[in-house]
């Protein structure tokens, strides 16, 4: 079989998975059937990716992350080590609830900090930043940084990941943002 990605010999990859060009799958990973992984991704040591998960291009999944059925992320997403994702809101070991799986969508360019927990059914906006150890119990808007348990608004952030000043300006890369009437933040020049 001619594959265009790297998989460490200890990785277990089911045959019906799709893995893009130049993706790297490291030690002791398990990628189940029906998973779609884009190109140029990095799947860190001891990751588990369950049936039906979809990862875009240039996604980094760091060590010890489990992604369950219903999880999807767009391109350029960073998922920090030991981040936790769920897909059932009220699990019991003695009650099967596969028909109640709730999805989670991580949008373009978002960052999930180490040890953060994302409760299923909540989505993370474009270029949002989830602080390490935070617990997400509601949707996170685009260009927003949240921290804590439960996570709360901390700052607006630039596409480059730096906090914006009170004028919605990034002193790191000189990008300017504005807010619409709903309070949603976006780069100047976009709608």
C-alpha positions as CSV (number, residue, x, y, z in Angstrom):
1,X,0.0,0.0,0.0
2,X,1.4,3.4,-1.0
3,X,0.6,6.0,1.7
4,X,1.6,9.6,1.7
5,X,1.6,10.2,5.4
6,X,3.9,9.0,8.3
7,X,2.6,6.6,10.9
8,X,4.8,5.3,13.8
9,X,4.9,1.5,13.8
10,X,3.0,1.5,17.2
11,X,0.0,3.4,15.7
12,X,-3.1,1.5,15.0
13,X,-5.0,2.9,12.0
14,X,-8.2,1.2,10.7
15,X,-8.2,0.6,6.9
16,X,-11.2,2.8,6.1
17,X,-9.7,6.0,7.6
18,X,-8.6,8.8,5.3
19,X,-5.3,10.5,6.2
20,X,-4.0,13.4,4.1
21,X,-0.6,14.0,2.6
22,X,2.3,14.9,5.0
23,X,0.3,14.1,8.1
24,X,2.2,12.5,11.0
25,X,0.7,10.0,13.4
26,X,2.9,9.3,16.4
27,X,3.4,6.5,19.0
28,X,0.5,4.5,20.4
29,X,-2.3,6.4,18.5
30,X,-5.5,4.7,17.5
31,X,-7.5,6.0,14.6
32,X,-10.7,4.1,14.0
33,X,-12.6,3.4,10.8
34,X,-14.3,6.3,9.0
35,X,-12.1,9.0,10.4
36,X,-11.1,11.8,8.0
37,X,-7.8,13.6,8.7
38,X,-6.6,16.4,6.4
39,X,-3.2,17.1,5.1
40,X,-0.2,18.4,7.1
41,X,-1.7,17.4,10.5
42,X,0.2,16.2,13.5
43,X,-1.4,13.6,15.8
44,X,0.5,13.4,19.0
45,X,1.4,10.4,21.1
46,X,-1.4,8.3,22.6
47,X,-4.2,10.1,20.8
48,X,-7.5,8.3,20.2
49,X,-9.7,9.3,17.3
50,X,-13.1,7.6,17.1
51,X,-15.3,6.7,14.1
52,X,-16.7,9.6,12.2
53,X,-14.4,12.3,13.5
54,X,-13.3,14.9,10.9
55,X,-10.1,17.0,11.1
56,X,-9.3,19.7,8.6
57,X,-5.8,20.6,7.2
58,X,-2.9,21.7,9.4
59,X,-4.5,20.5,12.7
60,X,-2.3,19.8,15.6
61,X,-3.6,17.3,18.2
62,X,-1.1,17.1,21.0
63,X,-0.5,14.1,23.3
64,X,-3.2,12.2,25.2
65,X,-6.2,13.6,23.4
66,X,-9.4,11.6,22.7
67,X,-11.8,12.8,20.0
68,X,-15.1,11.0,19.9
69,X,-17.9,10.5,17.4
70,X,-19.5,13.8,16.6
71,X,-16.3,15.9,16.8
72,X,-15.3,18.0,13.9
73,X,-12.7,20.7,13.4
74,X,-11.9,23.0,10.6
75,X,-8.4,23.9,9.3
76,X,-5.5,25.3,11.4
77,X,-6.8,24.2,14.8
78,X,-4.5,23.6,17.8
79,X,-5.6,21.1,20.4
80,X,-3.3,21.2,23.5
81,X,-2.2,18.1,25.5
82,X,-4.7,16.3,27.6
83,X,-7.6,18.4,26.3
84,X,-10.9,16.6,27.0
85,X,-13.9,16.4,24.6
86,X,-17.2,14.6,25.4
87,X,-20.1,13.5,23.2
88,X,-22.8,12.5,25.8
89,X,-24.1,15.1,28.3
90,X,-25.4,12.7,30.9
91,X,-23.5,9.4,30.6
92,X,-24.2,6.3,32.7
93,X,-22.3,3.1,32.2
94,X,-25.5,1.0,32.3
95,X,-27.5,3.0,29.8
96,X,-26.5,3.2,26.2
97,X,-27.0,6.7,24.8
98,X,-25.4,6.5,21.3
99,X,-28.6,8.0,19.9
100,X,-28.0,11.1,22.1
101,X,-24.5,11.9,20.9
102,X,-23.9,15.7,20.6
103,X,-21.4,17.1,18.2
104,X,-18.7,19.7,18.8
105,X,-17.4,22.0,16.1
106,X,-14.0,23.8,16.5
107,X,-13.9,26.5,13.8
108,X,-10.9,27.7,11.7
109,X,-7.8,28.7,13.6
110,X,-9.0,28.1,17.1
111,X,-6.7,27.1,20.0
112,X,-7.7,24.7,22.8
113,X,-5.3,25.0,25.7
114,X,-3.8,22.1,27.7
115,X,-6.2,20.3,30.0
116,X,-9.2,22.2,28.8
117,X,-12.6,20.4,28.8
118,X,-15.1,21.0,26.1
119,X,-18.6,19.8,27.1
120,X,-20.4,18.3,24.0
121,X,-22.9,20.4,22.1
122,X,-20.8,23.6,22.5
123,X,-18.9,25.1,19.5
124,X,-15.7,27.1,19.4
125,X,-15.6,30.1,17.1
126,X,-13.0,31.1,14.5
127,X,-9.6,32.0,16.1
128,X,-11.1,31.7,19.6
129,X,-8.6,30.9,22.4
130,X,-9.5,28.5,25.2
131,X,-7.2,29.0,28.2
132,X,-5.5,26.0,29.7
133,X,-7.6,24.1,32.2
134,X,-10.8,26.0,31.2
135,X,-14.2,24.2,31.2
136,X,-16.4,25.1,28.2
137,X,-20.2,24.9,29.0
138,X,-21.5,27.2,26.2
139,X,-20.5,28.3,22.7
140,X,-17.4,30.6,22.4
141,X,-17.7,33.4,19.8
142,X,-15.1,34.1,17.1
143,X,-11.9,36.0,18.2
144,X,-12.7,35.5,21.9
145,X,-10.5,34.3,24.7
146,X,-12.1,32.5,27.6
147,X,-10.6,31.2,30.9
148,X,-11.8,29.5,34.1
149,X,-14.4,27.0,35.3
150,X,-16.9,27.6,33.9
151,X,-15.1,29.5,31.2
152,X,-15.8,33.2,31.0
153,X,-14.9,36.0,28.7
154,X,-11.3,37.2,29.3
155,X,-10.4,39.2,26.2
156,X,-10.8,39.5,22.4
157,X,-7.9,38.0,20.5
158,X,-6.3,38.6,17.1
159,X,-5.9,36.0,14.4
160,X,-2.3,35.8,15.5
161,X,-3.4,34.8,19.0
162,X,-2.5,38.0,20.9
163,X,-4.9,39.9,23.0
164,X,-6.5,43.0,21.4
165,X,-6.3,46.3,23.2
166,X,-9.4,48.3,24.3
167,X,-9.6,49.8,20.8
168,X,-9.6,46.2,19.2
169,X,-6.1,46.7,17.9
170,X,-3.3,44.1,17.9
171,X,0.0,45.7,18.9
172,X,1.8,42.5,17.8
173,X,0.8,42.3,14.1
174,X,-0.9,45.7,13.7
175,X,-4.3,44.2,12.8
176,X,-7.5,46.2,13.4
177,X,-10.8,44.7,14.4
178,X,-14.3,46.1,14.9
179,X,-17.5,45.0,16.5
180,X,-21.0,44.8,14.9
181,X,-24.3,45.8,16.5
182,X,-24.4,42.3,18.1
183,X,-21.0,42.8,19.7
184,X,-19.3,40.2,17.4
185,X,-15.7,40.9,16.6
186,X,-14.1,40.6,13.2
187,X,-11.1,42.0,11.2
188,X,-11.6,45.4,9.5
189,X,-12.4,44.7,5.9
190,X,-14.5,41.5,6.7
191,X,-18.3,41.4,7.2
